[in-house]
Amino acid sequence: MASNLNKVVVAGGGVLGTQIGLMCAYAGKDVTFWLRSEGSIGRTQPKITRYSSLMLEDLLGAKALIGNPMGAFLYPKGLIRSWNGITAEDIDALAEQAKKNFAENVHIELDMAAAVADADVVIESMSEDPKAKIGVYNAMKDLLPEKTILLTNSSTMLPSTFAEYTGRPEKYLALHFANTIWKNNTAEVMGHPGTDPEIYKLVVEFADEINMIPLQLHKEQPGYILNSMLVPFLSAAQALLATGVADFETIDKTWELATGAPAGPFKILDIVGLETAYNINQMKPDAQTEGSVTNLIGKLLKEKIDRGETGVNAGIGFYDYRK
Ligand SMILES: NC(=O)c1ccc[n+]([C@@H]2O[C@H](COP(=O)([O-])OP(=O)(O)OC[C@H]3O[C@@H](n4cnc5c(N)ncnc54)[C@H](O)[C@@H]3O)[C@@H](O)[C@H]2O)c1
């Protein structure tokens, strides 16, 4: 069954918003980025250029994986729906279609009313600031057509926190993507108690259509499925380091060798970014308690952040990526 959700508006042209919009355009949806100012266009346009190039690079790079036994694990799963039997010609055809879709299906609009006038879906991917999100939901609610489904990509807030401000609680839920969406193509689908189950199903269908693997949550859960596991895991690893039990390389090696995972916790932390890890750590109640493990972790991360060692994006975090 097709969802018939074809006109997509993305509110927020940051890191994730841009990736989500491009992913939808790649999959043939018509995408409008609603941005709040000319300044936002100046910040979002380069991201559109950068991420669309990265997507094309990874797509064409997958040709080198054909015939490689690891290919089936490494190919960009958001860009290629099925790896089995794929040829270089198939990938070239996908790349041509992608270029066309990026050129024709991506629009930017500053006027909110014009942006959402015929929207089937609005995906809100704005900063993790509840006031900003509520402000935009309030401004949008009388402009949205009856049919529009409103989705949030919020990582840390529950849809029930915002449902009442949307004017359409039954058509409001979370669809939560992961960074580098075209490779890490998970989409956690999480409603609140007032979400219409039929709308939930349509969103699952929509997620599949934009090449995501929909991961369905049956109830609201702070941190969804992934972060409910990842945050305690990363905290446990940081505690081992901060209390001097072992160095970060040994901790990573232990995890990788024992479980077969490709990356240990400190490689993951470098990807997540140490600032994010620090912010999560500092939210814990004992963060300011001198001598607590949380406090030790906070100090360790802060020292690294102050030295500019914030992770892969900075070229150095726990590991050095500049070599
Ligand atoms: N970065 C990640 O890895 C990641 C992963 C999954 C989900 N998320 C979620 O995605 C959302 C966006 O995160 P991001 O990393 O893309 O942030 P970002 O800082 O890169 O982008 C935020 C965007 O929101 C816009 N914005 C802020 N206030 C606004 C307002 N009042 N009106 C209109 N636009 C406004 C900013 O201009 C910016 O374009 C957050 O809810 C976050 O929790 C992020």
The ligand as a MOL file (V3000), in Angstrom:
LIG
                    3D

  0  0  0     0  0            999 V3000
M  V30 BEGIN CTAB
M  V30 COUNTS 44 48 0 0 0
M  V30 BEGIN ATOM
M  V30 1 N 22.1790 15.8690 15.1880 0
M  V30 2 C 21.7830 14.6200 15.3540 0
M  V30 3 O 22.5920 13.6830 15.3120 0
M  V30 4 C 20.3170 14.3080 15.5430 0
M  V30 5 C 19.8850 12.9770 15.3680 0
M  V30 6 C 18.5180 12.6880 15.4740 0
M  V30 7 C 17.6180 13.7030 15.7780 0
M  V30 8 N 18.0780 14.9800 15.9750 0 CHG=1
M  V30 9 C 17.0720 15.9970 16.2890 0
M  V30 10 O 16.8880 16.8020 15.1400 0
M  V30 11 C 16.5360 18.1240 15.5260 0
M  V30 12 C 17.5000 19.0880 14.8620 0
M  V30 13 O 18.8040 18.7410 15.2280 0
M  V30 14 P 20.0540 19.1840 14.3460 0
M  V30 15 O 21.2120 18.4100 14.8500 0
M  V30 16 O 19.7120 19.1670 12.9070 0 CHG=-1
M  V30 17 O 20.2210 20.7140 14.8420 0
M  V30 18 P 20.8740 21.9530 14.0870 0
M  V30 19 O 21.3010 22.8810 15.1560 0
M  V30 20 O 21.8660 21.5100 13.0660 0
M  V30 21 O 19.6360 22.5760 13.3090 0
M  V30 22 C 18.5640 23.1830 13.9510 0
M  V30 23 C 17.8030 24.0030 12.9430 0
M  V30 24 O 16.6420 24.5590 13.5880 0
M  V30 25 C 16.4750 25.8690 13.1240 0
M  V30 26 N 15.6550 26.5970 14.0840 0
M  V30 27 C 15.9140 26.8180 15.4040 0
M  V30 28 N 14.9200 27.5640 15.9340 0
M  V30 29 C 14.0300 27.8120 14.9520 0
M  V30 30 C 12.8090 28.5290 14.8790 0
M  V30 31 N 12.2960 29.1470 15.9350 0
M  V30 32 N 12.1590 28.5670 13.6890 0
M  V30 33 C 12.6690 27.9550 12.6130 0
M  V30 34 N 13.8300 27.2640 12.6080 0
M  V30 35 C 14.4910 27.1850 13.7700 0
M  V30 36 C 17.9050 26.4010 13.0040 0
M  V30 37 O 17.9450 27.5440 12.1640 0
M  V30 38 C 18.6140 25.1960 12.4080 0
M  V30 39 O 18.5070 25.1980 10.9960 0
M  V30 40 C 16.5670 18.1540 17.0460 0
M  V30 41 O 15.2480 17.9840 17.5190 0
M  V30 42 C 17.4310 16.9530 17.4010 0
M  V30 43 O 17.0870 16.4010 18.6590 0
M  V30 44 C 19.3870 15.3030 15.8380 0
M  V30 END ATOM
M  V30 BEGIN BOND
M  V30 1 1 1 2
M  V30 2 2 2 3
M  V30 3 1 2 4
M  V30 4 1 4 5
M  V30 5 2 4 44
M  V30 6 2 5 6
M  V30 7 1 6 7
M  V30 8 2 7 8
M  V30 9 1 8 9
M  V30 10 1 8 44
M  V30 11 1 9 10
M  V30 12 1 9 42
M  V30 13 1 10 11
M  V30 14 1 11 12
M  V30 15 1 11 40
M  V30 16 1 12 13
M  V30 17 1 13 14
M  V30 18 2 14 15
M  V30 19 1 14 16
M  V30 20 1 14 17
M  V30 21 1 17 18
M  V30 22 2 18 19
M  V30 23 1 18 20
M  V30 24 1 18 21
M  V30 25 1 21 22
M  V30 26 1 22 23
M  V30 27 1 23 24
M  V30 28 1 23 38
M  V30 29 1 24 25
M  V30 30 1 25 26
M  V30 31 1 25 36
M  V30 32 1 26 27
M  V30 33 1 26 35
M  V30 34 2 27 28
M  V30 35 1 28 29
M  V30 36 1 29 30
M  V30 37 2 29 35
M  V30 38 1 30 31
M  V30 39 2 30 32
M  V30 40 1 32 33
M  V30 41 2 33 34
M  V30 42 1 34 35
M  V30 43 1 36 37
M  V30 44 1 36 38
M  V30 45 1 38 39
M  V30 46 1 40 41
M  V30 47 1 40 42
M  V30 48 1 42 43
M  V30 END BOND
M  V30 END CTAB
M  END
